[in-house]
Amino acid sequence: MIVLNLKTYPESIQKALLFTDITREVVGDTGVRIVVCPPTVFLREAAESFSDVFAQHADPEPAGAHTGSISAEMLKAAKVKGSLINHSEKRVADSSRIKATIDRLHEQGLESLVCAAATGEASSFASYSPTFIAVEPPELIGSGISVSKAKPEIVINSVKAVKEVNHNVKVLCGAGVSNKDDLKKALELGAEGVLLASAFVKAKDPKAFLAGLASVF
């Protein structure tokens, strides 16, 4: 599995729907599951053309008088399939809100992908039964240095810790994933996929780059 977080890079604002189309084409060519997470304003339009779109953030508040909140109901109405939660650039300080957001998403039939900065955090979040946990040390995000190579023990220990708590939670490797070798290493360490951003968004040929990653599976 590959998860593409488009963040709010200038390229993503200009080409979010192009990136979504590229993702759809590579999925069609390879059969590999690839999720794309466009900026919020593009969610509905992206979901109209591709079935595996996630939001970059969601809140636990239900539909109602909650100005600025991104509710699970809103995402379902936009035909989005799930959401990232607690990315290092959008940390949720209160873990009870993380659990509540996971529960709200699942109540609406949506998937949840929770980001964890370290093994202990990943183990703790596993008890909330998210669909996925992505382990991504924040100091490596955007560095071009993959956690699977720089700190392989974090991936190994996190996979083990999460599976001991909840075997059904799938573990992804994030932070610094830049090429096929990083993905291969992550899978060798026990991860079931990767979460990445800038390597795809800023690639000279995003489709060729993504197809290369997908070829690893």
C-alpha positions in Angstrom: 0.0 0.0 0.0 1.2 3.5 -0.8 -0.3 6.6 0.7 0.4 10.0 -1.0 0.0 13.0 1.3 -0.1 16.0 -1.1 0.0 18.4 1.9 -0.4 22.1 0.7 2.6 22.4 -1.5 2.3 25.0 -4.3 2.4 22.1 -6.7 -0.5 20.4 -4.9 -2.6 23.5 -5.0 -1.9 23.8 -8.7 -2.1 20.2 -9.7 -4.1 18.2 -7.0 -6.5 16.8 -9.6 -3.6 15.9 -12.0 -1.9 14.0 -9.2 -5.2 12.3 -8.4 -5.5 11.3 -12.1 -1.9 10.0 -12.1 -2.7 7.9 -9.1 -5.8 6.4 -10.7 -3.8 5.5 -13.8 -1.0 3.8 -11.9 -3.6 1.9 -9.8 -5.3 0.8 -13.0 -2.0 -0.4 -14.5 -0.6 -2.2 -11.4 -3.5 -3.1 -9.1 -1.6 -1.8 -6.1 -3.6 0.0 -3.6 -2.6 3.7 -3.6 -4.4 6.4 -1.5 -4.1 10.1 -2.4 -4.7 12.8 0.2 -5.3 16.2 -1.6 -5.7 19.5 0.1 -9.2 19.9 1.7 -10.7 22.1 -1.0 -10.1 19.5 -3.6 -11.5 16.5 -1.7 -14.9 16.3 -3.3 -13.7 16.8 -6.9 -10.8 14.3 -6.4 -13.2 11.7 -5.0 -15.5 12.1 -8.0 -12.7 10.8 -10.2 -10.9 8.3 -7.9 -12.2 6.0 -5.3 -9.3 6.0 -2.8 -9.1 9.6 -1.5 -8.3 10.4 2.1 -8.5 13.8 3.9 -5.3 15.1 5.5 -7.1 15.7 8.8 -10.4 15.1 10.5 -12.0 16.2 13.8 -14.1 14.3 16.3 -16.9 16.8 16.4 -20.2 15.6 14.8 -22.1 17.6 12.2 -23.5 20.7 13.9 -22.4 24.0 15.4 -18.7 23.4 15.1 -17.2 26.2 13.0 -14.1 25.1 11.0 -14.3 21.4 12.1 -13.8 18.7 9.5 -16.4 16.1 10.5 -16.7 12.5 9.4 -20.1 13.3 8.0 -18.6 16.0 5.8 -16.0 13.5 4.5 -18.6 10.8 3.9 -20.8 13.3 2.0 -17.8 14.2 -0.2 -17.4 10.5 -0.9 -14.0 10.4 0.7 -12.8 7.0 1.9 -10.9 8.0 5.1 -8.6 10.4 6.8 -5.1 10.9 8.2 -5.1 11.8 11.9 -2.3 13.3 14.0 0.3 14.0 11.2 3.4 15.6 12.7 2.4 18.8 11.0 -1.1 18.6 12.4 -0.6 17.0 15.8 -3.5 16.3 18.1 -2.4 17.1 21.6 -5.2 15.2 23.4 -5.1 11.4 22.7 -8.7 11.2 23.6 -9.5 13.3 20.6 -7.5 10.9 18.4 -9.6 8.0 19.7 -12.8 9.9 19.3 -11.9 10.8 15.7 -11.1 7.2 14.8 -14.5 6.1 16.3 -16.4 8.9 14.4 -14.8 7.9 11.1 -15.5 4.2 11.6 -19.1 5.0 12.6 -19.5 6.6 9.1 -17.9 3.6 7.4 -14.6 5.4 6.8 -11.0 4.3 7.3 -8.5 5.9 9.7 -4.7 6.4 9.3 -3.1 7.6 12.5 0.5 8.9 12.5 2.8 8.1 15.4 6.2 9.7 16.1 7.7 6.7 17.9 7.1 3.1 18.9 5.5 3.8 22.3 3.0 6.1 20.6 2.2 3.6 17.9 1.6 0.9 20.6 -0.7 3.3 22.5 -2.7 4.2 19.4 -3.1 0.5 18.4 -5.5 0.1 21.3 -7.8 2.5 19.6 -8.2 0.1 16.6 -7.4 2.5 13.7 -7.3 1.0 10.2 -3.7 2.0 9.8 -0.8 3.4 11.8 2.0 5.2 10.1 5.3 5.4 12.0 7.1 8.6 11.1 9.8 10.2 13.3 9.2 13.9 12.7 12.9 14.8 12.4 13.1 12.7 9.2 10.0 14.1 7.4 11.0 15.8 4.2 14.6 15.0 4.9 15.1 12.6 2.0 16.5 10.1 4.6 14.1 7.3 5.1 13.3 6.0 8.5 13.5 2.4 7.1 17.2 3.0 6.5 18.2 5.6 9.1 16.3 4.0 12.0 15.2 0.5 11.0 14.8 -0.5 14.6 11.9 2.0 14.9 10.0 0.2 12.1 10.8 -3.3 13.4 9.9 -2.4 17.0 6.8 -0.5 16.0 5.4 -3.3 13.9 6.0 -5.8 16.7 4.4 -3.5 19.3 1.4 -2.7 17.3 0.7 -6.3 16.3 1.0 -7.4 20.0 -1.8 -4.9 20.9 -4.0 -5.4 17.8 -3.0 -7.7 15.0 -5.6 -6.3 12.7 -4.0 -2.8 12.5 -1.8 -2.4 9.4 1.5 -0.6 10.0 3.0 1.8 7.4 6.4 3.4 7.3 6.6 7.2 6.9 9.2 10.0 7.0 11.8 10.4 4.3 10.6 7.7 1.9 12.1 8.8 -1.4 12.6 5.8 -3.8 12.0 2.1 -4.5 14.8 1.0 -2.2 13.3 2.8 0.7 10.0 1.0 0.1 11.7 -2.3 -0.4 13.5 -1.9 2.9 10.3 -0.9 4.7 8.5 -4.0 3.5 11.5 -6.2 4.6 11.3 -4.7 8.1 7.6 -5.8 8.3 5.8 -2.6 7.3 2.8 -3.2 5.0 3.3 0.0 3.0 4.5 3.6 3.0 3.3 7.1 3.6 5.2 9.8 1.6 4.7 13.3 0.3 7.4 15.5 -1.3 9.2 12.7 -3.2 6.0 12.3 -5.3 4.8 15.8 -5.4 8.1 17.3 -6.4 9.2 14.5 -8.8 10.2 15.5 -12.3 7.9 12.7 -13.6 5.4 11.9 -10.9 3.8 9.1 -12.8 7.0 7.3 -13.6 8.1 7.7 -10.0 4.8 6.3 -8.6 4.9 3.4 -11.1 8.4 2.6 -10.0 7.2 2.4 -6.3 4.2 0.3 -7.3 6.5 -2.2 -9.1 8.0 -3.2 -5.8 4.8 -5.0 -4.7 
